[in-house]
Amino acid sequence: MTDVLFYHLQDMTLESVLPSLLEKSLERGWRVVVQTASEERADALDAHLWTYRDDSFLPHGTWRDGDARDQPIVLAVEGGNLNAANVRFLVDNAVLPEDAASYERLVLIFDGNDDDALSAARAAWTDSKARGFEATYWQADERGRWQKRSS
């Protein structure tokens, strides 16, 4: 069964949260697709994942790369599973893909200060439940650690 995790960003940015979530995915041996809403956002995340920490980077590619299927993380703007990923991250109001059931986990990260993002997350929650997926809602506590708030 596909698990859908909803991460509610409050007082934090996608750029501050995404690298650690991707690191944890790779530690578990998962392959990942990160779906954004635009090529510009994908390009910005591409640059960020190479430079987010002085002592580390996340190995990844984009949908444009000829070797995307060999990459542990692929940044994309459309559906498709170029690298046979187990996990798909959905950012910037990207919608659940048609092939959602083919993933072990979907991670929807949304900005709690953006009304459109909240509406999109609510619609995705309803869609997830209608498809029979196990949905959970996560918020960061005052120390920045993720806490499950609802399922």
C-alpha positions in Angstrom: 0.0 0.0 0.0 1.2 3.5 -0.8 1.8 5.8 2.2 1.2 9.5 1.6 3.0 11.9 4.0 1.9 15.5 4.2 4.6 17.8 5.5 3.2 21.2 6.6 5.9 23.9 6.4 5.6 26.7 8.9 8.5 29.1 9.6 10.8 27.1 7.4 11.5 26.8 3.7 11.5 23.9 1.3 15.2 24.4 0.8 15.9 24.0 4.5 13.8 20.8 4.8 14.1 18.9 1.5 17.8 17.9 1.7 17.5 16.1 5.1 14.3 14.3 3.9 16.2 13.2 0.7 19.2 12.1 2.8 17.0 9.9 4.9 15.4 8.4 1.8 18.8 7.5 0.4 19.9 6.0 3.7 17.0 3.6 3.5 18.1 2.6 0.0 15.2 4.3 -1.8 15.3 5.9 -5.2 13.5 9.3 -5.4 11.7 11.6 -7.8 11.1 15.2 -6.8 8.4 16.7 -8.8 8.2 20.5 -9.0 5.7 22.8 -10.7 8.1 24.5 -13.0 11.4 24.1 -14.8 12.7 27.2 -13.0 12.0 25.7 -9.6 13.6 22.4 -10.6 16.7 24.3 -11.8 16.9 26.2 -8.5 16.6 22.9 -6.5 19.2 21.3 -8.7 21.7 24.0 -7.8 20.7 23.9 -4.1 21.2 20.1 -3.8 24.8 20.5 -4.9 25.6 23.3 -2.5 23.3 23.2 0.5 26.1 22.1 2.8 29.9 22.7 2.6 30.7 19.1 3.5 28.1 17.3 1.5 25.9 17.1 -1.6 23.1 14.9 -2.8 23.8 12.9 -5.9 21.0 13.6 -8.3 20.1 14.6 -11.9 17.2 16.1 -13.7 14.7 14.7 -16.2 16.8 16.4 -18.9 19.8 14.2 -18.2 20.5 11.2 -20.5 21.4 9.2 -17.5 18.4 10.1 -15.4 17.5 6.4 -15.0 20.9 5.8 -13.2 20.4 8.7 -10.7 19.3 8.0 -7.1 17.3 11.3 -7.1 15.7 12.8 -10.2 14.2 16.3 -10.3 11.2 16.4 -12.7 8.3 18.7 -13.7 6.0 16.1 -15.0 4.8 12.6 -14.2 6.8 9.5 -15.1 9.2 7.5 -13.0 12.5 7.9 -14.9 14.7 6.2 -12.3 12.3 3.5 -11.0 11.9 5.5 -7.7 10.2 4.1 -4.6 9.4 7.5 -3.3 8.0 10.6 -5.0 8.2 14.0 -3.4 5.6 16.5 -4.6 6.5 20.2 -4.0 5.0 23.6 -5.2 1.5 22.2 -5.4 2.4 19.3 -7.7 -0.6 17.0 -7.8 -0.7 13.3 -7.0 0.4 11.4 -10.1 -1.8 8.9 -11.9 0.6 6.1 -11.1 0.7 7.0 -7.4 -0.1 3.5 -6.3 3.2 2.3 -7.9 5.2 4.1 -5.2 5.9 2.9 -1.7 5.6 6.5 -0.4 4.5 9.9 -1.7 5.7 13.0 0.3 3.7 16.1 -0.3 5.5 19.2 1.1 3.3 22.3 1.3 3.7 25.9 2.6 1.3 26.6 5.4 1.4 30.3 4.7 0.1 29.9 1.2 -3.7 29.6 0.8 -3.3 27.9 -2.6 -0.9 25.4 -1.2 -3.3 24.7 1.7 -6.2 24.1 -0.7 -4.0 21.9 -2.9 -2.9 19.8 0.1 -6.5 19.4 1.3 -7.5 18.2 -2.2 -4.6 15.8 -2.2 -5.6 14.5 1.2 -9.1 13.8 0.0 -7.7 12.2 -3.2 -5.3 10.0 -1.2 -8.1 8.8 1.1 -10.4 8.1 -1.9 -7.6 6.0 -3.5 -7.3 4.0 -0.4 -3.8 5.2 0.6 -2.6 5.6 4.1 -2.3 9.4 4.7 -0.5 11.0 7.6 0.0 14.7 8.4 3.2 16.0 9.9 4.2 19.3 11.5 7.5 20.4 12.9 7.7 21.1 16.7 9.4 24.1 18.2 12.8 22.3 17.8 12.2 21.6 14.1 11.6 17.9 14.6 8.7 16.4 12.6 5.7 15.2 14.7 2.8 13.1 13.3 -0.3 15.1 14.0 -3.0 13.1 12.2 -3.7 10.0 10.1 
